Amino acid sequence: AVVNAAAVLLALQRPRAAVDMLLRLDTATLHSSLPALTNLATAYLDLHDPARARQAAGRACALAPTNSAVCDAALASTEALALTLAPAPVHVVAAPPPDQVIQAAAAQIQSLSQSTTTISEADIASTLVPAWRTLHSPWPTSLSAAVIRAHADGVRAAAGPVPRLSASFASRVPGSAVRVGYVTADLRHGHPSADPFALLLSRHTSRVTLFVYYYGPRDNGPALLAASQHATLRYIDTLDTHEAVRLIAADMLDVLIDLNGLTQAARPHVLAGHPARVTAAWLGFTGPAGGLVDAVLADATVVPSSD
């Protein structure tokens, strides 16, 4: 009950009240509850208190060390906030320097692509700085772009000879409904992009035929229910890359919008097959996609005119 009440307070943008609510729990209960700790970390982030947020996130990670959403995302968020609040200029000392990390990663990807073995997604993840870290890093833009390109090159190499299917699409009949698909893993209850996405689905008109391709947890949360009500919902979590590409291509989409980009839960290999007339990235990864999509949907806040 306390955890649920804290979640409601967070949704109402009352992080201080959420912290006060969670700290009513005795220490043993608080430190053994994953939802309580993740909510506490979120509340401290909202209060711009990265030290306490990191402490809570670290305890949550200790409870679920294999849960990347808890460990990597929460801890990275506290790092980003700490950088944001740090006095300017921010000096980051890396060992080795970031450019050496990227050069080594690129060399390893090139070596893998020239080998006779199949490149797996795990190979890519183990050789590269996570792409999402570039979105809040103090690195130069050119270095962040190098990370993205290395990831995208690795995705293309791992995907192998996935045929680009968009060339086979017939011309759309003038006046017919536009066929739009979204591919995502983030419709689970509590994910920050789930609620705005559910609202978006409800705003589409009859001039658009909607499809949602989902490969995340099937928790029947509000966003997943909205997808089933407003769109044709297809689960692709059990499909390999080629099967997913063929399934999506069979729906003859005008536009396929990817909501995960190059985050850890993403399946960018599907985009390498270009299973729609036009592919785009939006919402979940506000950065470049290394050529894996045709366009990035953004505004002047996400992509300043100077960029």
C-alpha positions as CSV (number, residue, x, y, z in Angstrom):
1,A,0.0,0.0,0.0
2,V,2.8,2.4,0.8
3,V,4.6,1.7,-2.4
4,N,1.4,2.1,-4.4
5,A,0.7,5.4,-2.7
6,A,4.2,6.6,-3.4
7,A,3.8,5.7,-7.1
8,V,0.6,7.8,-7.2
9,L,2.4,10.7,-5.6
10,L,5.2,10.5,-8.2
11,A,2.5,10.5,-10.9
12,L,1.1,13.6,-9.4
13,Q,4.6,15.2,-9.5
14,R,5.0,15.2,-5.7
15,P,8.4,13.6,-5.2
16,R,9.0,15.0,-1.7
17,A,5.7,13.5,-0.5
18,A,6.7,10.2,-2.2
19,V,10.0,10.1,-0.4
20,D,8.3,10.9,3.0
21,M,5.8,8.1,2.3
22,L,8.5,5.5,1.4
23,L,10.7,6.4,4.4
24,R,7.9,5.4,6.6
25,L,8.8,1.8,5.8
26,D,11.2,0.2,8.2
27,T,14.8,-0.2,6.8
28,A,14.6,-3.9,6.3
29,T,11.4,-3.7,4.4
30,L,12.5,-0.8,2.3
31,H,15.8,-2.4,1.3
32,S,14.2,-5.7,0.4
33,S,11.5,-4.1,-1.9
34,L,12.5,-3.6,-5.5
35,P,9.4,-1.3,-6.3
36,A,10.0,0.8,-3.2
37,L,13.7,1.3,-4.0
38,T,13.1,2.1,-7.7
39,N,10.3,4.6,-6.7
40,L,12.6,6.1,-4.1
41,A,15.4,6.5,-6.7
42,T,12.9,8.2,-9.1
43,A,11.7,10.5,-6.4
44,Y,15.3,11.6,-5.5
45,L,16.0,12.2,-9.2
46,D,13.0,14.5,-9.4
47,L,14.3,16.3,-6.4
48,H,17.7,16.7,-8.0
49,D,19.5,14.7,-5.4
50,P,21.7,12.3,-7.4
51,A,23.7,11.0,-4.4
52,R,20.6,9.6,-2.7
53,A,19.1,8.5,-6.0
54,R,22.2,6.6,-6.8
55,Q,22.2,4.9,-3.4
56,A,18.6,3.8,-3.8
57,A,19.2,2.7,-7.4
58,G,22.3,0.7,-6.3
59,R,20.3,-1.1,-3.7
60,A,17.6,-1.9,-6.3
61,C,20.3,-3.2,-8.6
62,A,21.7,-5.5,-5.9
63,L,18.2,-7.0,-5.6
64,A,17.9,-7.6,-9.4
65,P,21.4,-7.6,-10.8
66,T,20.3,-9.1,-14.1
67,N,17.6,-6.5,-14.7
68,S,19.2,-4.0,-17.0
69,A,16.2,-1.7,-16.8
70,V,16.8,-1.3,-13.1
71,C,20.6,-1.4,-13.0
72,D,21.8,0.4,-16.1
73,A,19.0,2.9,-16.7
74,A,18.6,4.0,-13.1
75,L,22.3,4.3,-12.4
76,A,22.9,6.1,-15.7
77,S,20.2,8.6,-14.9
78,T,21.8,9.5,-11.6
79,E,25.2,10.0,-13.4
80,A,23.5,12.2,-16.0
81,L,21.8,14.3,-13.3
82,A,25.1,14.6,-11.4
83,L,26.7,16.0,-14.6
84,T,23.8,18.4,-15.1
85,L,24.1,19.8,-11.6
86,A,27.9,19.9,-11.5
87,P,29.5,23.4,-11.6
88,A,30.5,24.3,-15.1
89,P,32.8,23.6,-16.8
90,V,32.5,19.8,-16.3
91,H,35.8,17.9,-16.6
92,V,35.5,14.2,-17.1
93,V,38.5,12.0,-16.7
94,A,38.1,8.7,-18.5
95,A,40.4,5.7,-18.3
96,P,41.1,5.0,-21.1
97,P,40.0,8.2,-22.9
98,P,36.7,7.9,-24.7
99,D,38.2,8.2,-28.2
100,Q,40.4,5.2,-27.5
101,V,37.4,3.2,-26.3
102,I,35.6,4.0,-29.5
103,Q,38.6,3.2,-31.6
104,A,39.0,-0.2,-29.9
105,A,35.2,-0.9,-30.3
106,A,35.3,-0.1,-34.0
107,A,38.4,-2.3,-34.4
108,Q,36.6,-5.2,-32.6
109,I,33.5,-4.8,-34.7
110,Q,35.5,-4.8,-37.9
111,S,37.3,-7.9,-36.7
112,L,34.1,-9.6,-35.9
113,S,32.5,-8.7,-39.3
114,Q,35.5,-10.2,-41.1
115,S,35.4,-13.4,-39.2
116,T,33.5,-16.5,-40.2
117,T,31.5,-16.6,-37.0
118,T,28.1,-15.1,-36.7
119,I,28.0,-11.8,-34.8
120,S,25.5,-11.8,-31.9
121,E,23.9,-8.8,-30.2
122,A,25.9,-9.8,-27.1
123,D,29.1,-9.3,-29.1
124,I,28.1,-5.8,-30.0
125,A,27.1,-5.0,-26.4
126,S,30.4,-6.3,-25.0
127,T,32.5,-4.2,-27.4
128,L,30.8,-0.8,-27.3
129,V,30.0,2.0,-25.0
130,P,26.2,1.9,-24.7
131,A,24.7,4.1,-27.3
132,W,22.2,5.7,-24.9
133,R,25.1,7.1,-22.8
134,T,25.9,9.5,-25.7
135,L,22.7,11.4,-25.1
136,H,23.9,12.8,-21.8
137,S,27.7,12.5,-22.1
138,P,30.0,15.5,-22.0
139,W,31.8,14.2,-25.0
140,P,32.1,16.2,-28.2
141,T,29.4,15.7,-30.7
142,S,31.8,14.1,-33.2
143,L,32.7,11.4,-30.6
144,S,29.1,10.7,-29.7
145,A,28.4,10.3,-33.4
146,A,31.3,7.8,-33.7
147,V,29.7,5.7,-30.9
148,I,26.3,5.7,-32.8
149,R,28.0,4.8,-36.1
150,A,29.9,2.0,-34.5
151,H,26.7,0.6,-33.0
152,A,24.8,0.9,-36.3
153,D,27.7,-0.8,-38.2
154,G,27.6,-3.6,-35.7
155,V,23.8,-4.0,-36.0
156,R,24.1,-4.2,-39.8
157,A,26.9,-6.8,-39.5
158,A,25.0,-8.8,-36.9
159,A,21.8,-8.7,-39.0
160,G,23.5,-10.3,-41.9
161,P,21.9,-10.4,-45.4
162,V,18.4,-9.2,-44.3
163,P,16.8,-8.1,-47.6
164,R,15.6,-4.5,-47.8
165,L,11.9,-5.1,-48.5
166,S,10.6,-1.5,-49.0
167,A,11.4,-1.6,-52.7
168,S,8.8,-4.2,-53.3
169,F,5.9,-2.1,-51.9
170,A,3.2,-1.1,-54.4
171,S,2.1,2.5,-54.6
172,R,-0.6,3.5,-52.1
173,V,-4.0,4.2,-53.5
174,P,-4.7,7.9,-53.4
175,G,-7.2,8.7,-50.6
176,S,-6.7,5.5,-48.8
177,A,-5.8,5.3,-45.1
178,V,-2.1,5.8,-44.3
179,R,-0.7,2.6,-42.8
180,V,1.5,3.4,-39.7
181,G,3.3,0.9,-37.5
182,Y,5.1,1.4,-34.2
183,V,7.7,-1.1,-32.9
184,T,8.6,-1.0,-29.2
185,A,9.4,-2.9,-26.1
186,D,8.3,-0.2,-23.7
187,L,4.5,-0.5,-23.2
188,R,4.9,-2.1,-19.8
189,H,3.2,-0.4,-16.9
190,G,5.3,2.4,-15.3
191,H,7.6,3.0,-18.3
192,P,8.0,6.7,-18.9
193,S,7.1,6.5,-22.6
194,A,4.1,4.2,-22.1
195,D,1.5,6.7,-21.1
196,P,2.3,9.3,-23.8
197,F,2.3,6.6,-26.4
198,A,-1.1,5.3,-25.2
199,L,-2.5,8.9,-25.5
200,L,-1.0,9.2,-29.0
201,L,-2.7,6.0,-30.1
202,S,-6.1,7.3,-29.0
203,R,-5.6,10.5,-31.0
204,H,-5.2,8.8,-34.4
205,T,-8.1,9.3,-36.8
206,S,-9.8,6.9,-39.2
207,R,-7.4,8.3,-41.9
208,V,-4.7,6.2,-40.3
209,T,-4.6,2.4,-40.0
210,L,-2.5,1.5,-37.0
211,F,-0.2,-1.5,-36.2
212,V,1.9,-2.0,-33.0
213,Y,4.7,-4.6,-33.0
214,Y,5.6,-5.4,-29.4
215,Y,8.4,-7.4,-27.8
216,G,8.3,-6.3,-24.2
217,P,6.6,-7.7,-21.1
218,R,3.0,-8.7,-21.5
219,D,1.7,-7.1,-18.3
220,N,-1.7,-5.9,-19.7
221,G,-0.9,-2.4,-18.5
222,P,-2.8,0.7,-19.8
223,A,-0.5,1.2,-22.8
224,L,-0.7,-2.4,-23.9
225,L,-4.5,-2.3,-23.6
226,A,-4.6,0.9,-25.6
227,A,-2.5,-0.7,-28.3
228,S,-5.0,-3.6,-28.5
229,Q,-7.9,-1.2,-28.7
230,H,-6.7,1.3,-31.2
231,A,-4.3,-0.8,-33.4
232,T,-3.6,-4.2,-34.7
233,L,-1.3,-5.6,-32.0
234,R,1.3,-8.1,-33.1
235,Y,3.7,-9.7,-30.7
236,I,7.2,-10.2,-32.1
237,D,9.0,-11.2,-28.9
238,T,9.2,-14.9,-30.0
239,L,10.3,-14.1,-33.6
240,D,13.8,-13.9,-34.9
241,T,15.0,-10.9,-37.0
242,H,14.0,-12.4,-40.4
243,E,10.6,-13.5,-39.2
244,A,9.9,-10.1,-37.7
245,V,10.9,-8.3,-40.8
246,R,8.7,-10.6,-43.0
247,L,5.7,-10.1,-40.6
248,I,6.0,-6.3,-40.6
249,A,6.6,-6.2,-44.4
250,A,3.4,-8.2,-45.0
251,D,1.4,-5.4,-43.4
252,M,2.5,-3.0,-46.3
253,L,3.3,-0.1,-44.0
254,D,3.7,3.4,-45.3
255,V,5.7,4.4,-42.2
256,L,7.3,2.3,-39.4
257,I,8.3,4.2,-36.3
258,D,10.8,2.7,-33.9
259,L,10.4,3.8,-30.3
260,N,13.5,2.2,-28.9
261,G,16.4,3.4,-31.1
262,L,19.7,2.1,-29.8
263,T,18.7,1.4,-26.2
264,Q,19.4,-1.9,-24.5
265,A,16.0,-3.3,-25.0
266,A,15.9,-2.4,-28.7
267,R,15.8,-4.6,-31.8
268,P,17.5,-2.4,-34.3
269,H,18.3,-5.5,-36.4
270,V,14.7,-5.5,-37.6
271,L,15.1,-2.0,-39.0
272,A,18.1,-3.1,-41.0
273,G,15.5,-5.0,-43.2
274,H,13.7,-1.7,-43.8
275,P,10.3,-3.5,-43.7
276,A,8.2,-0.3,-44.6
277,R,8.2,2.3,-47.2
278,V,9.7,4.8,-44.8
279,T,11.2,4.1,-41.4
280,A,11.7,6.7,-38.6
281,A,12.8,6.9,-34.9
282,W,10.9,8.8,-32.2
283,L,10.5,9.2,-28.4
284,G,12.6,6.4,-26.8
285,F,16.0,7.4,-28.2
286,T,16.4,11.1,-29.0
287,G,19.5,10.8,-31.0
288,P,20.9,9.7,-34.4
289,A,20.4,6.2,-35.5
290,G,23.5,5.7,-37.6
291,G,21.6,5.3,-40.9
292,L,19.3,2.5,-39.6
293,V,16.2,4.6,-40.3
294,D,15.3,7.2,-42.9
295,A,14.4,9.9,-40.4
296,V,14.3,11.0,-36.8
297,L,11.2,12.7,-35.5
298,A,12.2,15.6,-33.3
299,D,11.6,19.2,-32.4
300,A,13.9,22.2,-31.7
301,T,14.3,21.0,-28.1
302,V,15.5,17.6,-29.0
303,V,17.6,18.7,-32.0
304,P,18.5,22.3,-31.8
305,S,18.7,24.2,-35.0
306,S,22.4,24.6,-34.5
307,D,22.7,20.8,-34.9
